[in-house]
Amino acid sequence: MKPTFTRLLLCATIGALFSGPLQAKEIEPTSITVLLRSTLASLESNEKLPKSTSRALAQLEQIAPRLDPIFPVPLTYSQGDIAAMERHNLTRYYKIDTSDKSKDAVQEMLTGLKNNPLVTSAQITPALGTQEDAISVVPLAKPGTVQHGFPDYTSQQYYKNGLAPQGGFMLGGLNSIAARVYPGGDGEYARVISTEWSHWSYTHVDLPRPFIEHGDTGDSTPDYHDTSSAGIMFSKDNGFGTTGFVPKAQAGYSQFDHPEGSSLFKLAQHLQPGDVVQVGIHVRAPLPIPMDVCDKEDRNACFLPVEAAHSVADEISYLTQEKGVHVIIAAANGNINLDHPYFKGQYDRKRYDSGAIYAGAADPTNGIRAHFSEHGSRVDLFSWGWNVTTTSCDGVDCAEDMYTDSYSGTSASNPIIAGAVAQVQSIAFAHGLGAIPPKKMRQVLVDTGHPLPFPDPQRPVGMQPDVEAAVKFLLNEDKPPVVVELPQAIIAADSTDVVAPTSGTISFALDGSDSKNAVKYQWAKLRGSTLLTDMEESIAKVFARPDDHGENTYQLTVTGKDGKQSSATINITIVAPVVNISGATAIVAGQKASLKAQANFSGAYSWTVLNANGQQVMQGTQQALSLSTLSAGNYKITAHVASPNGERKISAQHNLTVKNAEVSHPPTVVISGPNQATAGTSVTLDASGSSAGNGGTLSYSWTVSPQAPFTTNGARLTFTAPVLTEDVAYVFTATVRDGKLSAQQDHLVMVEAEDVPPSPPPLPVEECKPLWKQGPAYQGGDQVQHNGRIYRAMWYTTREPGDPATTDTIGQGWGFEWADKGACTK
C-alpha cells in the first residue's frame, strides 16, 4: 500500500503573474531587433548599389551606427549550412543596444527603422520573463513512514492517467501510462532538452544528471522551476517519488539567456532529428500595448510566448524544419487573445508557422481554461495548469527528496506536453518510423486529442493529447508492428581533462565500445588541433603535441543493421603541464616550515635550493621540502616534476628569505618630577622620556601606593598633595608597553605634614554619675555617665551625649546640649 500525504492547497498569492504591484515601474527597453532585406555585409561590400539603396544605407547607418548580428555564422558552416540559415532569415537579424537611450529616443529610432526601405521589420526586443513571474509552489509534507526512505507520490500524478477524471478533479490525463506497454514507451529512444532560466537540481534523488549541459551555466544554480519541469518529463521510475513521461530518456539542459541571445540556434548544433526541446519561458510584451489586448494594471505582467520576439520565432523554425527537432513552448500566462487584430496575424498559422507546439493551460478543478492562459487558434494543445505533482527544489540548497503538488501555470502544462511528445517519438523510433516531422507530430496529437470538458469557443486552447491514441494512429495497428533495435552512440574516456606533453606526443583513447546495436563506427574531430586515428574502430586514439592546448570536440556516429544512425559528442580539454609551489616566502631561521609542490599530472618530484651566491645548499626528492635547516639569507628554490616516461617535464621557482630571530628588549622607563610636596600643591610626573627597546608606539598606565586620587594624560600624571598630620611617602608606578613587552619604574613623592595647634589640656576627672538612659528627657544641670565619661546637660535634651554635633568637649560653653566634664572615677 502506498503511503498517503496531506494535499496542500496552492497559495492564493499569484504574485506578479496576475496582478502584481499596481505601481510597478515599466521595464525600459534595452535593445531593438532588426531584420534587414539583405545582410549588412552584402550591402556594404557592393560598390554598384543603386542610388536609392545607397541613400537608404546611409540613413540606416545614421539611425543605428552599430548593428550587431544576432546569429553570427559559425566558421565551420558549409555553404549548405549557411543556406539553411538563410531560409529562416537568420543571417539578416541584427540587434541595436538602446540601454543608454530614453524611451522617447528609442521610439524615434524604431520609427526611423520601420520607414527605412532596407528594413523588413523592427521591434523593441521583448524582455525575458523571470522566475518571479511564475506561480508560487508549496512543498509537500513528507509522510511519517515511507518505503526506500523516500515518499511515493506516483498515485497523485493524475495528469498521466487515463481519460476519466480521478482524485476529485474534472479533467482526465494524457493516457501516458497505457502507452508504456509499447517498446520505447519509457523513453529509451528519446532525448529531451529543457530550456529555462536555470537548471534542475542535479542532486535530486529522483532526477538524472544531464547528458548535455549547454550555454553559460557557470554561475547558474538549481531552481524549483526547471526541477519541477524535469520531474514531469523524466523523473526516474524507481518505486518512489514521481515518475516522468519518459523516465529512461536522455535528459539535457540548455540555458535560455535572452531573446536576442541565439541560445536555441547554438543548441541546434548539438541536436539530431526527433529530439524534444521544452522551452519553459515567456516574455513581457513590448510597451505600450493597448488595454483591450492586455487589461492588467501591472503592464509588466502582459506576458507573451517567446515567439513574440521575431528572431526567436525564426530560430525555432530553423530547429523544427532544418533539424527535425520538436519544440514545445509555453503559450504564456498573460490571458491574452493571440488572434487579436493588434498582432496583425503574427500568430496566424496560415501566415506564419514556426512548427512549434504552443502549450495552453487548463484548470483541472473545474474542467475549463485556466484564467491566466493565452488563447486563440495558435494554441495547439493544452494540459494541466494547476495542481501538478512533481519534483521540486527550494533555491540553492535543494533537498534531494523535495516534491510539490502545486506546480502550475503554462510552466506546468508545457513539460507535460513535451513529455507526451517525447514518449510518442520514442515509440516511433522503436518501431522503425524514425523521427516524426515536427508539424506532423503536432497534427497527430491534435487529431487524436480530446477537448476541454467545458470549452469556451471564444477562448480556445486546443486539445489535450492522448498518448496511446497518437501511438495507435502512427503505428496503424491493423498491421503487426516491426520492432527495430535502434543504434545508440555512447562515448567513454578516462578523463575529459588531458595534460599536454612538453616534448614528443601523448595519446589517449576514446571508447565507443559501449554503444548499442552498432555495426559500424565512424569518428570525427569537430574542433581542436590534435591528431585522431583509428577513426573506423570502436575505440579511437588521439595524439596530442606540446602546443595542442584548448578544447577538442570529437563525434562518434554509429550505424545499425538497418542503416539508422546515432551520434554522440565528447569534449576533451588539453591543458599545459604546470606545477605550483605553496608555502611561506619568509621564515625565521630554525622555524619549522616546508614548501609543497603540486603538478597537474602524476610524476616524480625533486628540489634544488641555491643561496644568494648561486651555490646549491640543499636538495630534495619528495613532494614536500623541509626548510628548518636553512640559515639566514636569501634563497632561490626550484621544484622539478617529471612524468615516468619523460614526456612531461616542468619546473617552478620560489623565492625564500630566512631571517635571524629577533632579540626583543623591553621599554626603558624614565620618570621626571619632584620628590617632595607640601599639602595642597599640584605635582606633575612625566614618563614621556621613556623609549621603546624594539621600536613601536608606547602606551602608559599609572598606579600609586598608598591610594590617592590622580589624573593622567598619556605619559603625564597630575596629583594634588593632601593635607596630612604626619609625613607620608607616596610611590607612583608607571607601566610602559610597546605592544609586545612592558616595563615598570617607581617614583617616590614625600608629602609633608601641615603644622597643627597643640591639643587642649585634658579635662578634669570627676566621680562617676548615674548612667545615661535613652528615652527620658534631661534638664539643664543634670549629670550622667556614658561610655566612661561624665556629661552635664546644658538645657532640656533627649539626645545622646558624646555626639560631636551636640557635645562641648573644649569648654566653649554655648551652642551645645551637653558638656564633657571628663573621665569618671570609680
C-alpha positions in Angstrom: 0.0 0.0 0.0 1.4 3.4 -1.0 1.7 6.0 1.8 -0.7 8.9 1.7 0.1 12.5 2.2 -1.8 15.6 3.0 -2.5 17.5 -0.1 -1.6 21.2 0.3 -3.6 23.9 -1.5 -1.8 26.4 -3.7 -1.2 29.7 -2.0 -3.6 32.3 -3.2 -0.8 34.7 -3.8 -0.1 34.5 -7.6 2.5 37.3 -7.3 3.4 39.3 -10.4 1.8 36.7 -12.6 -1.7 38.0 -12.4 -2.0 41.3 -10.6 1.5 42.3 -9.3 2.3 45.6 -7.8 -0.1 48.2 -9.1 2.6 50.9 -9.2 5.2 48.7 -10.9 7.7 50.6 -12.9 7.7 49.9 -16.6 10.7 48.0 -17.8 12.8 50.2 -20.0 13.7 48.7 -23.5 17.3 47.7 -23.7 17.6 46.7 -27.4 15.9 46.7 -30.8 15.8 43.7 -33.1 16.1 44.5 -36.8 15.5 42.2 -39.8 17.1 43.6 -43.0 16.2 42.7 -46.5 19.9 41.8 -47.2 22.8 41.2 -45.0 24.7 44.2 -43.9 27.9 42.8 -45.2 26.5 42.3 -48.7 25.2 45.9 -48.8 28.4 47.5 -47.6 30.6 45.4 -49.9 28.5 46.1 -53.0 30.2 49.0 -54.9 27.4 49.2 -57.5 24.4 49.8 -55.3 21.6 51.9 -56.8 21.5 55.5 -55.5 18.2 54.9 -53.7 19.7 51.9 -51.9 22.9 53.8 -51.0 20.8 56.7 -49.6 18.8 54.1 -47.5 22.0 52.5 -46.3 23.4 55.9 -45.3 20.2 56.7 -43.4 20.3 53.3 -41.7 23.9 53.9 -40.6 22.9 57.4 -39.3 20.0 55.9 -37.3 21.9 53.0 -36.0 25.7 53.4 -36.2 26.2 49.9 -34.8 24.3 46.8 -35.9 25.4 43.5 -34.3 24.4 40.2 -35.9 22.2 38.1 -33.6 23.2 34.9 -35.4 26.9 35.0 -36.5 27.6 32.3 -39.0 29.9 29.6 -37.4 33.3 29.3 -39.1 32.7 25.6 -39.6 29.5 26.0 -41.6 29.4 24.9 -45.2 27.5 26.7 -47.9 24.6 24.3 -47.4 24.5 25.1 -43.6 24.5 28.9 -44.4 21.7 28.4 -47.0 19.7 26.7 -44.3 20.2 29.7 -42.0 19.1 32.0 -44.9 15.9 30.0 -45.4 14.9 31.2 -42.0 16.2 34.8 -42.2 18.9 34.1 -39.5 21.7 35.8 -41.4 19.8 39.0 -41.6 18.9 39.6 -37.9 20.7 42.4 -36.0 20.4 44.0 -32.6 20.9 47.6 -31.5 21.8 48.4 -27.9 19.5 51.0 -26.6 20.3 50.7 -22.9 21.7 54.2 -22.8 18.7 55.9 -24.5 15.5 57.3 -23.2 12.1 55.8 -24.0 11.3 58.6 -26.5 14.7 58.2 -28.2 14.0 54.5 -28.6 10.6 55.1 -30.1 12.1 57.7 -32.5 14.8 55.2 -33.6 12.2 52.5 -34.0 10.1 54.7 -36.3 13.1 55.6 -38.4 14.0 52.0 -38.8 10.5 50.9 -39.9 10.4 53.7 -42.5 13.8 52.6 -44.0 13.3 50.6 -47.2 16.2 48.3 -46.3 14.4 47.1 -43.1 11.9 44.2 -43.3 10.9 44.5 -39.6 12.0 46.2 -36.5 10.7 45.7 -32.9 11.7 46.5 -29.4 13.1 43.3 -28.1 10.7 41.7 -25.6 12.1 41.4 -22.1 12.5 37.9 -20.8 10.1 36.9 -18.0 11.7 35.9 -14.8 11.1 33.2 -12.2 9.4 35.8 -10.0 6.6 35.9 -12.7 5.8 32.2 -12.1 3.1 30.9 -9.8 4.4 30.1 -6.4 4.6 26.4 -5.3 4.1 24.8 -2.0 6.4 21.8 -1.0 4.7 18.6 0.1 4.8 17.5 3.7 6.6 14.2 4.0 4.7 11.1 5.2 5.7 9.6 8.5 6.6 6.2 7.1 7.8 5.5 3.6 9.5 2.8 1.6 13.1 3.2 0.5 13.4 6.1 2.8 11.6 8.4 0.3 7.9 9.1 -0.2 5.9 7.8 -3.2 3.6 10.3 -5.0 3.1 8.5 -8.3 -0.6 7.8 -7.4 -1.1 11.5 -7.4 0.2 12.2 -10.9 -3.4 12.3 -12.3 -2.2 14.1 -15.4 -0.5 10.9 -16.7 -3.5 8.6 -16.1 -6.4 7.7 -18.4 -9.1 10.0 -19.8 -11.5 9.6 -16.9 -11.0 12.2 -14.2 -9.7 11.0 -10.9 -8.9 12.3 -7.4 -11.8 14.7 -7.3 -10.7 16.6 -10.4 -12.8 17.3 -13.5 -10.0 16.8 -16.1 -8.5 13.4 -17.1 -4.9 12.6 -18.0 -2.9 12.1 -21.2 -3.2 8.3 -21.2 0.6 8.0 -20.9 0.6 5.0 -18.6 -1.3 2.9 -21.1 1.3 3.7 -23.7 4.2 2.4 -21.6 3.5 -1.2 -22.7 4.8 -0.3 -26.2 8.5 -0.8 -27.0 10.1 2.6 -26.4 7.2 3.5 -24.1 9.6 4.5 -21.3 11.5 6.9 -23.5 14.5 4.7 -24.2 15.0 6.3 -27.6 14.1 9.9 -26.6 16.3 12.8 -26.0 14.7 15.7 -24.1 16.4 19.1 -23.5 14.8 21.5 -21.0 15.5 25.2 -21.8 14.8 27.5 -18.9 16.3 30.3 -16.7 18.3 27.8 -14.7 18.8 24.1 -14.5 17.1 21.4 -12.4 18.6 20.0 -9.2 21.3 17.5 -10.4 21.5 16.1 -6.9 17.7 15.3 -6.6 17.4 11.6 -5.9 14.6 11.3 -8.5 16.3 13.1 -11.4 19.2 12.2 -13.7 22.3 14.2 -14.5 22.2 15.8 -17.9 23.9 14.2 -20.9 24.4 17.7 -22.3 24.6 21.0 -20.4 24.6 23.8 -22.9 25.0 27.6 -22.6 26.6 29.8 -20.0 25.8 27.7 -16.9 29.0 28.5 -14.9 27.2 30.7 -12.3 23.7 29.2 -12.5 22.2 27.5 -9.6 19.4 24.9 -9.5 15.9 26.3 -9.1 12.4 24.9 -8.4 11.0 25.9 -11.9 13.2 23.6 -14.0 13.3 21.0 -11.2 9.5 20.7 -11.4 9.5 20.7 -15.2 12.2 18.0 -15.3 10.3 15.8 -12.8 7.2 15.9 -15.1 9.2 14.8 -18.2 11.9 12.4 -17.0 11.9 11.7 -13.2 13.1 8.2 -12.6 10.9 5.0 -12.4 12.4 3.8 -9.1 9.4 2.9 -6.9 9.2 6.2 -5.1 8.7 9.9 -5.6 7.3 10.7 -9.1 7.8 9.0 -12.5 8.1 11.1 -15.6 6.6 10.5 -19.0 9.9 9.2 -20.3 11.9 8.0 -17.3 14.6 6.4 -19.4 15.2 9.2 -21.8 18.5 11.1 -22.2 17.9 14.4 -20.4 19.7 17.6 -21.2 19.7 21.2 -20.2 20.2 24.4 -22.2 20.2 27.9 -20.6 17.9 30.4 -22.3 19.8 33.6 -21.9 17.7 36.3 -23.5 15.5 36.6 -26.7 18.4 38.1 -28.7 21.0 35.6 -27.4 20.6 33.0 -30.1 20.8 30.2 -27.5 18.4 27.9 -29.4 20.4 28.3 -32.6 23.6 27.5 -30.8 21.9 24.5 -29.2 20.8 23.2 -32.7 24.4 22.3 -33.5 24.2 19.6 -30.8 20.7 18.2 -31.7 19.5 15.5 -34.0 16.1 14.7 -35.6 13.5 13.6 -33.2 15.0 15.5 -30.2 12.5 17.3 -28.0 13.2 20.8 -26.7 10.9 22.2 -23.9 11.1 26.0 -23.7 9.7 26.9 -20.3 10.0 30.7 -20.8 7.7 33.5 -21.7 8.4 37.2 -22.4 6.9 40.6 -21.5 5.1 42.3 -24.3 6.9 45.4 -25.5 5.1 48.5 -24.3 2.9 50.3 -24.9 0.2 47.6 -25.5 -3.5 48.5 -25.7 -5.7 47.8 -22.7 -8.1 45.9 -24.8 -5.3 43.4 -25.6 -4.0 43.2 -22.1 -6.1 44.7 -19.3 -3.6 44.1 -16.5 -2.9 47.1 -14.3 0.6 46.0 -14.0 1.8 46.5 -17.6 4.9 44.3 -16.9 2.6 41.3 -16.5 1.4 41.3 -20.1 3.2 38.0 -21.0 3.5 36.6 -24.5 5.0 33.4 -26.0 8.8 33.6 -26.7 7.9 33.8 -30.4 6.8 37.3 -29.8 10.4 38.0 -30.5 10.6 37.7 -34.3 14.2 36.4 -34.2 13.2 33.6 -31.7 10.3 32.5 -34.0 12.7 32.1 -36.9 15.2 30.4 -34.7 12.6 27.8 -33.7 11.6 27.5 -37.3 15.2 26.6 -38.1 15.2 23.9 -35.4 11.9 22.3 -36.5 12.4 22.4 -40.3 16.1 22.1 -40.7 17.0 19.9 -37.7 13.7 18.0 -37.3 13.5 18.9 -33.6 10.2 19.1 -31.7 9.9 22.4 -29.9 7.2 22.9 -27.3 6.8 26.5 -25.9 4.6 27.9 -23.2 1.7 29.8 -24.7 2.4 32.2 -21.7 0.5 33.3 -18.6 -0.9 36.7 -19.9 -4.6 35.8 -20.6 -4.2 37.4 -24.0 -6.0 36.5 -27.2 -3.3 35.7 -29.8 -5.9 36.2 -32.6 -6.4 39.9 -31.6 -6.0 42.2 -34.6 -3.3 44.1 -32.7 -0.9 41.3 -33.6 -1.5 41.7 -37.3 -1.6 37.9 -38.0 1.7 37.2 -36.2 0.1 34.1 -34.6 -2.0 33.1 -37.6 -0.6 29.7 -38.7 -1.8 30.3 -42.2 0.6 33.3 -42.5 3.5 32.1 -40.4 4.1 28.7 -38.8 7.4 28.0 -37.0 6.4 24.4 -36.4 6.4 24.8 -32.6 3.7 23.5 -30.4 2.0 26.2 -28.3 1.0 24.8 -24.8 -2.0 26.3 -23.2 -3.3 25.5 -19.7 -6.5 24.1 -18.2 -7.9 24.2 -14.6 -8.4 20.6 -13.6 -10.6 21.5 -10.7 -13.5 22.7 -13.0 -12.5 21.5 -16.5 -12.2 24.9 -18.1 -9.4 27.0 -19.5 -7.1 28.3 -16.7 -7.9 32.0 -16.4 -4.3 33.0 -16.9 -3.6 31.0 -20.1 -3.1 32.6 -23.5 -5.8 31.5 -26.0 -6.5 31.6 -29.7 -6.3 29.4 -32.8 -2.5 29.2 -32.5 -2.7 27.4 -29.1 -2.4 23.9 -30.4 -2.6 21.8 -27.2 -3.4 22.2 -23.5 -2.9 20.3 -20.3 -3.0 20.7 -16.6 -2.1 24.2 -15.4 -2.9 23.7 -11.7 -2.2 21.1 -9.0 0.6 19.2 -10.8 2.5 16.8 -8.6 6.2 16.7 -9.4 9.8 17.1 -8.1 10.7 20.4 -6.5 13.6 22.4 -5.2 13.9 25.3 -2.7 16.6 27.6 -4.1 20.3 26.8 -4.0 20.1 24.4 -1.1 17.8 21.9 -2.8 16.7 18.9 -0.7 17.3 15.6 -2.5 13.7 14.4 -1.9 11.6 17.6 -2.2 8.3 17.4 -4.1 5.2 19.6 -4.7 1.6 19.1 -5.7 1.0 22.7 -6.7 3.2 23.3 -9.8 1.1 25.5 -12.0 0.8 27.8 -15.0 1.7 27.1 -18.6 5.0 26.4 -16.9 3.4 23.1 -15.8 1.4 22.3 -19.0 4.4 22.8 -21.2 6.6 20.0 -19.8 3.5 17.7 -19.7 3.0 18.1 -23.4 6.8 17.9 -24.1 6.8 14.6 -22.1 4.0 13.3 -24.2 5.8 14.2 -27.5 9.0 12.5 -26.3 7.0 9.3 -25.4 5.3 9.2 -28.8 8.6 9.9 -30.6 10.5 7.2 -28.6 7.8 4.6 -29.5 8.1 5.7 -33.1 11.8 5.2 -33.1 11.4 1.8 -31.5 9.1 0.7 -34.3 11.3 1.9 -37.2 9.3 5.0 -38.0 12.3 7.3 -37.5 12.0 10.9 -36.5 8.4 12.2 -36.9 8.4 15.6 -38.6 7.5 18.2 -36.0 4.5 19.6 -37.8 3.2 16.0 -38.4 3.7 15.2 -34.7 1.7 18.3 -33.7 -1.1 17.5 -36.1 -1.3 13.8 -34.9 -1.6 15.0 -31.3 -4.3 17.5 -32.2 -6.2 14.9 -34.3 -6.1 12.2 -31.6 -6.5 14.5 -28.6 -9.6 15.5 -26.6 -11.2 18.9 -25.9 -11.8 20.5 -22.6 -14.8 19.2 -20.6 -16.2 22.7 -20.8 -14.6 24.5 -23.6 -15.0 28.2 -24.4 -15.3 28.7 -28.2 -14.3 32.4 -27.8 -11.1 31.4 -26.0 -9.8 28.2 -27.5 -6.7 26.4 -26.1 -6.7 23.4 -28.5 -6.8 19.7 -27.5 -5.3 17.7 -24.7 -3.0 14.9 -26.1 -3.9 11.3 -25.8 -0.5 9.4 -26.0 -2.0 6.0 -26.5 -4.3 7.2 -29.3 -1.5 9.0 -31.0 0.7 5.9 -30.9 -2.0 3.7 -32.4 -2.6 6.2 -35.1 1.1 6.3 -36.1 1.6 2.5 -35.9 -1.6 1.7 -37.8 -2.2 -1.3 -35.6 -4.1 -3.2 -38.1 -0.6 -4.3 -39.2 1.8 -6.0 -36.9 4.4 -3.6 -35.6 8.0 -4.1 -36.6 10.3 -3.5 -33.7 13.7 -2.2 -34.6 16.6 -2.1 -32.2 18.0 1.4 -32.9 21.7 2.1 -32.6 22.8 4.4 -29.8 26.2 6.0 -29.7 27.9 6.1 -26.3 31.4 7.6 -25.7 33.6 7.0 -22.7 37.0 8.5 -21.8 39.3 8.1 -18.8 39.2 11.9 -18.3 37.8 15.0 -20.0 40.9 16.9 -19.0 44.3 15.8 -20.5 47.7 17.4 -19.8 49.8 18.0 -22.9 53.4 16.8 -23.1 56.4 19.1 -23.0 58.1 17.0 -25.7 57.1 14.3 -28.1 53.4 13.2 -28.0 51.0 11.6 -25.6 47.9 9.5 -26.6 44.6 8.8 -25.0 41.6 6.7 -26.1 38.0 7.5 -27.0 36.0 4.4 -26.2 32.8 3.8 -28.1 32.6 0.1 -27.4 29.6 0.5 -25.1 27.4 1.8 -28.0 24.3 -0.2 -28.5 23.2 -2.0 -31.7 26.1 -0.7 -33.7 27.6 -2.5 -36.7 29.7 0.4 -37.9 31.7 3.2 -36.2 32.9 6.5 -37.6 34.9 9.0 -35.5 35.4 12.7 -36.5 37.2 15.6 -34.9 34.9 18.6 -34.9 37.2 21.1 -33.1 40.8 21.2 -32.0 44.3 20.6 -33.3 45.0 17.0 -32.0 45.5 14.0 -34.3 42.7 11.5 -34.4 43.4 7.9 -35.6 41.6 4.6 -35.8 38.5 6.5 -36.9 36.6 3.5 -38.0 37.2 1.4 -34.9 35.1 1.3 -31.8 38.0 2.7 -29.8 39.8 5.7 -31.4 43.1 7.0 -30.4 44.0 10.7 -30.0 47.6 12.1 -30.1 48.4 15.4 -28.5 51.6 17.5 -29.0 53.1 20.2 -26.8 51.2 23.1 -28.3 47.8 21.3 -28.7 46.2 23.3 -25.9 42.5 24.1 -25.8 39.1 22.4 -26.1 38.7 19.5 -28.6 35.4 18.1 -29.7 35.1 14.5 -31.1 32.0 12.9 -32.6 31.1 9.2 -32.8 28.5 8.2 -35.3 27.3 4.6 -35.2 25.2 2.8 -37.8 22.8 0.0 -37.1 21.8 -3.1 -39.1 19.0 -1.2 -40.9 21.3 1.8 -41.7 19.9 4.0 -38.9 22.5 6.2 -37.3 23.1 7.7 -33.9 25.7 10.3 -32.9 27.3 11.4 -29.7 30.0 14.0 -28.9 32.5 14.5 -26.2 34.7 17.5 -25.3 38.3 16.9 -24.1 40.2 19.9 -22.8 44.0 19.7 -23.4 45.9 21.8 -20.8 49.5 22.8 -20.4 51.5 21.0 -17.7 52.0 23.2 -14.6 53.4 22.9 -11.2 52.6 25.2 -8.3 54.6 25.8 -5.1 52.8 26.6 -1.9 54.4 27.8 1.3 55.9 30.8 3.1 58.1 33.4 1.3 59.8 34.5 4.6 60.6 32.5 7.7 62.8 32.8 10.8 65.9 30.6 11.0 65.2 27.3 12.8 61.4 27.7 12.3 59.6 24.5 11.4 58.3 25.2 7.9 58.1 23.5 4.5 57.2 24.0 0.8 54.9 21.8 -1.2 54.8 21.3 -5.0 51.6 20.2 -6.8 51.6 19.3 -10.5 48.5 18.7 -12.7 49.9 15.3 -13.7 51.5 12.3 -11.9 55.3 12.3 -11.7 58.4 12.3 -9.6 59.3 15.5 -7.6 62.8 16.9 -6.9 64.1 20.2 -5.4 67.2 22.3 -5.7 68.0 25.2 -3.3 70.5 27.9 -4.3 71.8 30.6 -1.9 72.4 34.2 -2.9 75.8 33.2 -4.5 74.2 30.6 -6.7 75.6 27.7 -4.7 73.4 24.6 -4.1 72.9 24.2 -0.4 70.1 21.7 -0.3 68.1 19.3 -2.4 65.0 17.0 -2.0 63.3 14.1 -3.7 59.8 14.3 -2.1 56.8 16.4 -2.9 57.4 18.5 0.2 60.6 20.2 1.2 61.6 21.0 4.8 63.1 24.4 5.4 64.0 24.2 9.1 67.8 23.7 8.5 68.4 26.8 6.4 70.4 29.6 7.9 69.7 33.3 7.5 69.9 34.5 3.9 68.0 34.7 0.5 67.4 31.5 -1.5 66.1 30.6 -4.9 64.2 27.3 -4.7 63.2 25.2 -7.8 60.7 22.3 -7.9 61.0 19.9 -10.8 58.4 17.3 -11.8 58.9 14.6 -14.5 56.4 12.0 -15.6 57.5 8.4 -15.6 58.2 8.2 -19.3 59.7 11.7 -19.5 57.1 13.1 -21.9 56.2 15.8 -19.3 58.9 17.8 -17.5 58.1 21.1 -15.8 59.6 23.3 -13.1 58.7 26.3 -10.9 60.7 28.7 -8.8 60.1 30.1 -5.4 62.0 32.8 -3.6 62.6 32.5 0.2 64.0 34.9 2.8 65.3 33.4 6.0 65.8 35.9 8.9 67.6 35.6 12.2 65.3 35.5 15.2 64.8 39.0 16.6 66.0 39.8 20.2 63.4 41.7 22.0 64.1 44.4 24.6 61.6 45.8 27.0 61.0 49.6 27.0 63.2 51.8 29.2 61.1 53.8 31.6 62.2 57.3 32.7 60.1 59.4 35.1 60.8 63.1 35.8 59.1 65.2 38.5 59.6 66.4 42.1 60.2 64.0 45.0 58.7 66.3 47.7 55.4 68.2 48.0 53.5 70.2 50.6 49.8 70.0 51.3 47.6 71.5 48.6 50.3 71.8 45.9 49.9 70.2 42.4 52.5 67.6 41.4 53.2 66.5 37.8 55.1 63.4 36.9 56.2 62.8 33.3 57.2 59.5 31.7 57.5 60.8 28.1 61.2 60.4 28.2 60.8 56.6 28.1 61.9 54.7 25.0 60.9 51.5 23.1 63.5 48.8 23.0 62.1 47.4 19.7 60.6 50.5 18.2 56.9 50.9 18.0 54.4 53.1 19.9 54.4 53.3 23.7 51.4 53.2 25.9 51.3 54.2 29.6 49.4 53.3 32.8 49.9 54.5 36.4 49.3 53.3 40.0 50.0 54.8 43.4 50.5 53.5 46.9 49.0 54.3 49.3 45.9 55.1 47.3 45.3 58.7 46.4 43.4 60.5 43.6 45.2 61.5 40.4 44.6 62.1 36.7 46.6 61.0 33.7 47.1 62.3 30.1 49.2 59.8 28.2 52.7 59.8 29.8 51.8 62.6 32.3 50.3 62.2 35.8 48.9 65.1 37.9 48.4 64.7 41.7 47.3 67.2 44.4 49.1 66.7 47.7 46.6 66.1 50.5 46.6 67.8 54.0 48.2 65.4 56.4 49.0 65.3 60.1 52.2 63.4 59.5 54.6 62.9 56.6 53.6 60.2 54.0 55.7 58.7 51.2 53.6 58.1 48.0 55.1 55.6 45.5 53.9 56.2 41.9 54.5 53.3 39.4 54.5 53.9 35.7 54.0 50.8 33.4 55.1 51.4 29.8 54.2 48.9 27.0 55.4 48.8 23.3 52.8 46.2 22.1 55.0 43.2 22.9 56.9 43.8 26.1 56.4 46.1 29.1 58.5 47.6 31.9 57.8 49.5 35.2 59.5 52.3 37.2 58.7 53.7 40.6 58.9 57.4 41.6 58.6 58.4 45.3 56.9 61.7 46.4 57.2 62.7 50.1 54.2 64.7 51.2 55.0 66.8 54.3 52.5 67.1 57.2 50.9 70.5 57.8 51.6 72.4 61.2 48.7 71.9 63.7 47.9 73.7 67.0 48.7 71.8 70.3 46.0 69.6 71.8 43.9 71.2 74.6 44.7 70.2 78.2 42.9 67.1 79.4 39.6 67.7 81.2 39.5 67.1 84.9 38.4 63.7 86.2 35.2 63.6 88.1 33.4 61.0 90.1 31.0 58.8 88.2 27.4 59.8 87.8 24.2 57.8 87.0 24.3 56.1 83.7 22.6 57.9 80.8 19.4 56.2 79.6 17.8 56.6 76.2 14.2 57.8 76.4 13.9 60.2 79.4 14.5 63.9 78.9 17.3 65.6 80.8 17.1 69.2 82.2 19.8 71.8 82.3 22.3 70.9 85.1 21.6 67.1 85.1 24.8 65.0 85.0 25.1 61.5 83.6 27.8 58.8 83.0 28.2 57.5 79.4 31.0 55.4 77.9 33.3 56.2 80.9 32.9 60.0 80.8 30.8 62.5 82.7 28.4 64.8 80.8 26.3 67.8 82.1 23.1 68.8 80.3 23.2 72.4 79.1 19.5 72.6 78.8 16.5 70.4 78.0 17.7 67.5 75.8 16.9 63.9 74.8 19.9 63.4 72.6 22.8 61.0 73.3 25.8 62.7 75.0 29.2 62.3 73.3 27.9 63.1 69.9 30.4 65.8 68.5 27.5 67.7 67.0 25.8 68.2 70.4 28.6 67.9 72.9 31.1 70.6 74.0 34.5 69.0 74.5 36.7 72.1 74.8 34.8 74.3 77.1 33.2 76.8 74.7 30.1 76.9 76.9 27.4 77.7 74.2 25.7 76.1 71.3 25.8 72.6 72.7 23.3 70.4 74.6 25.9 68.5 76.6 29.3 69.5 78.1 32.0 66.9 78.5 33.2 67.0 82.2 36.0 64.4 81.7 36.5 60.8 82.6 34.7 59.4 85.6 36.4 57.8 88.6 35.1 54.9 90.5 
